[in-house]
Amino acid sequence: MRVPTFAAWSLGALLAGAACADTGAPPLSGADAAARPDAMAPWSPPLGASYEPGGEAVHVRVASTRASRLEAWFYDRPLDGARVRVVELVREPDSDVFAARVEVADLIAAGAGDTLYYGVRAWGPNWAWDPAWSPGSAAGFVADVDADGNRFNPNKLLIDPYTRELSHDPATIGQPSRDAYRVGDDWRAVDSGPVAPKSIVLPEVVPDVGARPGRALRDHVVYEVHLRGLTRGDPDAGPCAGTYAAAGARAADLAALGVTAIELLPVQETPNDTNDVVPDDAGGDNYWGYSTLAFFAPDRRYACDRAPGGPTREFQAMVRAFHAAGIEVWIDVVYNHTSEGGGGSLLSLRGLDNAAYYELNAAGTGFTDHTGIGADVDTTHPLAADLVIDSLRWWHDVLGVDGFRFDLASVLGDTCGPGCFDFEREGLLTRITEALPARGPDGGAGAIVVAEPWAIGPGTYQIGNFPAGWAEWNGPYRDLVRDDQNRLGVAAVTPGWLANRIAGSRELFGDDGRQPWHSINFVVAHDGFTLRDLYACNAKRNDQPWPFGPSSGGSNDNRSWDQAGDPTRQRQAARTGLALLMLSAGVPMITGGDEAYRTQGCNNNPYNLDSPAMWLDPADADEHAAFATFARRLIAFRHAHPALRPATWWTGAEVTWHRADGSSASGAYMDDASQHVLGWRVRGAVGSGEPARSIYVLYNGWSSAVRATLPPRADDARWYRVADTAAWLEDEGNFHAPGDEYEMQGVVYDLAARSLAVFVER
């Protein structure tokens, strides 16, 4: 027998549930255990805190390689609560796991409420166990950090790394100070227990996420968006605006746009409770969420139901809604660093086993930093690597996530050791694809794993070097398209280089057996300008007042241009950039709101701006209806033509490259940076289901119009113009509706400067 699921629960219900029917599989029980073992297999308590079958007791299991003593402290409420029970965790034989079994009835008798809140206190070499110690005492203290990197301090109540939900953030609107978590002479004896986030014991969470779409990666159109920002500015979203519930309600709208995967910026717990409500200074806010606090817990701030269990239920419901609409859910995950930063505070991992979870420096008292946040997670250590794998399995197998984009993923492949960097495919990167088998070329089961293949510092730029099974953000694609569109006369771009990017960047991914769809192509992402701003801003403007700023940082290498300040030309350039993206082999990714010509006011780093200017505004689609129509029809065209989504590298029979006069482009032409017109003709592979005889794309990157000639067609076929991004066709949406394409009366076509046209032969 097992405990009831968490859909409706209380401690009383758990105690009364000893005779209940089996409701599903147990949660994870270790890095290499199956996520859902056979229902009749003996129950094995996982890491973290969990109810045993029947619900009479809670098992708490926490791992540490260097702790000498661990205790679980239970509280009656999250903030300023009374301690109801202290339980010593005992090291299991031949193990790094400390564990205890606690009777639920005893906890209730001691004053626990319907929800069990707890934290962990830890002792080790730098702070010895002393029976005289009590919260706020320095008894047993040796050093804040010793030569081996130990940073134990029992005065700091720690988050269980495997907790499934958290009660609150380290700092809240009502308790904004983080001083209680600090270390050093003035703070080491301060007890963080009254204010520290409490881990929550949830009953068993049963997978309930609907049928996964299982689409082949090459067939995806990815929509990268902030979960809160997607609906927070929507007046029709009601009281749940900015939540998982509101996001799920947008599934049909995104499906109509043609989106097949929604990629959410981080949704694992991150410190954001103190984001400004009516801001005077947004400098310390954390909007984007790249600062993980708990690797298993859905962020409460994004839930309409924030009661214990509510965020998990609501996240699963959102996933079901997207799956029902044929849309996969991908999430951005941050395993390379945590919100503990560079050592000034103790919240979780650092207080449990600093030297196991973080890459120390050569002295042992500091950290290696390739993220700019202060301390790299040491994924060569089994404790840290197991945490990553178990977290991924939880989100995939139980919460229903279909794909993962790994922030600064190069750090996860660092095997060098203290103070240096050496990228290695083996290790955690390979283990991830073993734990989450990659989806096959034709779709089906399996997860999508995508690397952001760079970090900070020498050796960290690893584009094209990730193992088989990994897709990668293609930064060179972004840079070349921006150069070609915005830096004419400054950056030398040959037609051959552009063709290589359009064909999927074979030199990056083809040398190790990967295919074009391992390239995630993008022109803009959350980290930088929007599509509109890329062609409307000469430089970042991050120092503006609220709501468009101020934001620190942001790249100065934007390769942007305001098209001489002409709004008509700006819209044309944005259409052309979007068209290049959707007509390239590989997987296109757009940023939320780009389809509606959204602006961030030239702010290219609004990581801290939880503001109306950064939330998507439904009014944009009405104000820029022609652009929105163009985007929708462009995406539909990609979906309708399998030839644009090749499973393998294009052959000479499937794509040919052309000059403006329609003739084949020679090698000399393709290597000539003074040539700015490129045409390419795509034919579907045998059996691909391509409905057109061929597709012809004609791109003019030059500053003047050109008179082009279409290549020869079959005798029984005609050329039809499908789209032209030039301003003259803007009133008609720049893209003909299916069945209403313009039949060409000849083969000569006048193509405007800096524009692109699409034709089909049928």
Secondary structure, DSSP 4 states (H G I P E B T S, - for coil): --PPPTTS--HHHHHHTTTPPP-S-----STTS-SS--TTSPP---SEEEEPTTSSEEEEEEE-SS-SEEEEEEESSSSSPPEEEEEEEEEPTTSSEEEEEEEHHHHHHTT--SS-EEEEEEEBTTB---TT--TT--TTB--SS-TT-----TTS-B--TT-S-BS--SS-SS----GGGB-STTTTT---TTTS--EE----------------GGG--EEEE-HHHHHTT-GGGGGGTTSHHHHHHTHHHHHHHT--EEEESP-EE-S-TT--SS-S--TT--SS--S-SEEEEEPGGG-S--STTHHHHHHHHHHHHHHHTT-EEEEEE--S--TTTTTTB-SSHHHHHHHHHB-B-TTSSSB--SSSSS--B-TTSHHHHHHHHHHHHIIIIIT---EEEETTGGGGGB-S-TT---B-STTHHHHHHHHSPBPBTTB-SSBEEEE----SSTT---TT-SPTTEEEE-HHHHHHHHHHHH-TTTS---HHHHHHHHTT-HHHHGGGT--GGGEEE-S--SSS--HHHHTT-SS--TTPPTTS-------S------GGG-HHHHHHHHHHHHHHHHTSSSEEEEETTGGGT---TT-S--TT--STTTS--THHHHHTHHHHHHHHHHHHHHHH-GGGS-SS---TTTEEEE-TTSSBPPHHHHT-TT--EEEEEE-PPTTS---SSEEEEEEE-SSS-EEEEPPP--TT--EEEEEE-SGGGGGGTTBPPTT-PEEPSSSEEEE-TTEEEEEEE-
